[in-house]
Amino acid sequence: MPVITDSLFSVEQVDLHCHSFFSDGLYSPEQLARLMYDAGVRLWSLTDHDTIDGLDRAQQASDELGMTLVQGVELSCRYLQGQVHIVGLGPQLSSVEFAPLLQQLARARVLRAEQIAQRLQAKGLPDLLADAQALAGLGQIGRPHFAKAMVDRHLVRDTGKAFQLWLGAGKAGDVRAHWPSMDEVLPLMRGCNLVPVLAHPHRLGLTLTKARQLLRRFAALGGKAVELACAGIDPQWQINLEREALSLGLSYSRASDFHGTSPWVKPGQAQDWSARIPAVWQVEHI
């Protein structure tokens, strides 16, 4: 696929990170395409967690609406003692070289869900695994499905309370999956000609100094862009991380991370600023 130049799309027409019900989003790929279109987005990417199962449906819907779809996926991986998410953009997500990684991540999610259910039971909650699996449906199971199961069983008032009491950081259901390391994932992505984008750096629980260190390691391993125009990022973080990205030769991506489950995040929504670095869709083959 050729480089998508800025002459084709204005910044406000781009959203390269959202989720369907094939991972932890609320809507189908077809519904997402329509929501993006109605919001004025014309260049978008479906980036479900650790799966590409919705891409064919997203492509068909995009073609019918006259939109441009960039193939995408959001991968979970380990970094130091925590977890980061890497968005992969490019036309070779279904390559035989990439398939084993997706299978590994899918297995990790299943094992993690079983451990979450066991830990919650040990704290006196009922077994919620079957409920969470039913809510996940075709998608990859995750903590949001357990949160919804708790609401449906009237164990908590809302999903926010579920995370506050049971599923958030440091709680019983905060289970670390056996993700591969970022050092493993990034070279594989580059070997498959995918463009790695560091997702929502402001939501990783890092200090600014550690976020800069992450960007340096990310770039050294072949990372190409960082989500700086995204919903909820502090403008000062944009400026500081942009300075680091500029020194590393990284571009930026624009992303709502829309799931359809939060009233505060809309399709195509992002915190834009006067960027001094190029956009990933201007300089990379995606």
N, C-alpha and C positions, 0 to 999 in steps of 0.2 A: 504494500500500500504506500503511496507517495506521502511525503510530508504534507500535513494539512496546514496551510498558511493562514496568517491572520487576515488576509484579504477576503477569505471565505466566511469567517465568523468573527463577530464582535465578542469581547470578553464575556458579556452578559448572556451570550448564547451557548456557553460551554458549561457542562457539568460532567466531570469524569470520575464520579464516585457515587454510586447509589446501590440499593439492595432490593431484591425481590423476595417472594416467599420461598425461593429455592435456598435462601439462607435464613436470615432473621428479619426480613422485610415483611410488610403487610400486603403488598400488591403483587399481582402477576406481572411478568415482563411486558405483556401487552398493555396493561393498565398503567404501568410506569412510563412506557413510551408516550402514551396519550397525556399523562400528567406533565411530563417534561415538555412536550410540544405546546400544551396549553399555557405553560409558564414562559414560553418564548425560547426554550432551549432548542438548538438545532444540531449541536455536536454533543453526544453523550456517551457514557460507558456504563454498562451493567457490571458491577464488581462484587458479585456475591462472595461470601466467605468460603474459601477453599473449595469452590465448585464452579463449573462452567455449564451446568445443566440448563440454565435459562437462556443461554446466548442465542441459540437458533430461533427461539420464539421472539426474543428482543430484536433480532435482525429482521425477521419478517415484518414485525410491526413497524419498525423504523422505515423500512423500504416503502410500506404502504403510506406512511405519513410524509415521506420525502425528507427524512432526517438522516444524519450520518451517525452510525454506531461504531464506536471503537470497542473491539473485544477487550474484556477486562476480567480480573479476578482479584480478590483481596486475600493475601496469604498471611497466616499466623506464624510467627517464628520467635525464637528466644533471642534475647539480647541481654548479656550480663545476667542479672538475677530476675529480670522482668520479661516482658513480652512487647513486641512491636508488630505492626501490621504493614505489609508491603503490598501496594497495588501494582499489578503487572498489566501493562497495556501492550497490545500487539496482535498480529494475525495468526500466531502459531500456538495458541493456548491448547489446541487439541492434538499437538504433536505427540508422537510416541515417547519422546524423551521427557515430556512434561507430565504425562499421565501418571507415572509411579508416585510423584510427589503429591498429586491431588488424592490419590488412593491412600497414601500414608496419612495425610491430614484428615481425611474422612474417618479413618479408623481411630485416630487420636480423639476426634470429637465424640465418637460413640463410647469409647472407654471413659472419657471425661464425664459424659452424661451419667454413666453408671456409677461413677465415684461420687458425683454430686448427689444423686438419689440416696446412696448409702450413707453419706455424711449427714444429710438432712434427716433421714430416718433415725440415725444415732442420737439426734437432738430432740427426738420426739415427734417429728412430723410424719405424716403418712407417706407411703411409697408413691412418689410422683412421676416415676420414670415413664410409665405407660401414658399418662396424661401429657407429659412433655413431648413424647414421641408422636402422639396423635396430633398435637398442635403444630409440630414441625412439619408433618405431612411429607411432601417431596423434598423438603429442604434439610439443611444441615442443622442438627439440634444444638441448642446453646442455652445459656442462662436465661435469656428473655422468655424462652418457652416454659422453663420452670417457674418464672415469675408469673406468667399468665395462668399457669396451672394453679398456683396458690390463690390467685384472685378468683378463679372459677370455683375453687373449693371453699371460698370464703375464709381462707386462712389469714389473709391480709386485705387491707382496704384497696390497695392499688399496686401496680408493679413497682413504683418507686419505693413503697414500703417494703416490698419483697426484697429489693436490693439492700435497703437500709438495714433490715433485720437478718437476712439470711444469705444473700447472694453477692453482696458488694465486697470490696477489698477487705480481706482479713476475716470475713464471715465464714460460716460453716460450708456454704456452697461455693466459696471462691477456690475452685480446684484448678491447679495449674496442669494443663494438658502436656503431653509429651511432644511438644512441637519441635521441629528441626531448628537448628540455630540459624541466625541471619547469615553467618559465614557459609553455611551450606546452601541456603536458598538463593542468595543473590547470584553466585556464579552459575547456578543451574538456569536461572531466569535469563541471564545474559547469553548463555549457550544456546538458548531457544529463541534468541533475537527478540526477547521481550524488553520493554522499557520499565525498569523498576522505579516506583514512586513511593517515597516515604509518606505514609498516611498520618494525618492529624497529629503532628509532633507536639502540639500544645496540650494534648489529652493523655500523655504518657506518664504523667506524674513526675517528670524530671525537672530539675532546676535548669535555668537557661544555660549554665556552664555545661551540664551533662548533655543537654540537647545539642549543643554545638559539637561536643565530642561524638555523639551519635552520628551527626551529619558527616563528620570527617571519616568515621569508620564506614558508613554507608557509601560514601563516594569512593573510598579506597577499594571496596568490593564490587564496584561497577554500578552503583546506584546513579540515576540520571536526573531525578527531579524530586521536589518536596512539595507537599500540599501547604501552600501559604495563603492562598485565597480560599478560605474554607469557613464554614459556619462556626461562629463562636470563638475565633482566635482573637487574642488581644492585639491591637495595632502595634504595640511596642514589640511584641514577639515577632510580628511580621518584619519589622524593620531590622531587628537584631539578627534573626535567622536569615533574612535576605542578604545581609552583609556577609555572613558565613557562606551561604550558598554561592554568592558572587565569587568569593575567593576560591571555591572548589569547582567552579564551572558547572554548577547545577542549574537547571531551569526550575520553574514552578508549575504547579498544577492547580486547577480550580475545581472545588469539590463541595457539594452539599452534605455528603454522607447521608442522604435521605433514606430513611427506613419506612416512613409513613406512620410511625408509632409515636412521634413527638409532635405536639402542636406548635413547637417553636422552630422547627426546621422544615422548610418548603423546598420543592424541586427547584433546582437552579440557584438556590440561596448560597451566598458566600460573602465573606468580608473582603471586598476588593480594595486595592490601594495603588498608588502610582509606582508600579514595579520598575526596577532598573534591570532586572534579569528577564530573559525571554521566557515565554510560556512553552510548556512541553509540546503542545500541539503545533507550535511554530517551528520547532527545531528537530524533533525526533520522528522517526518512521513508525507511526502508530496507525 
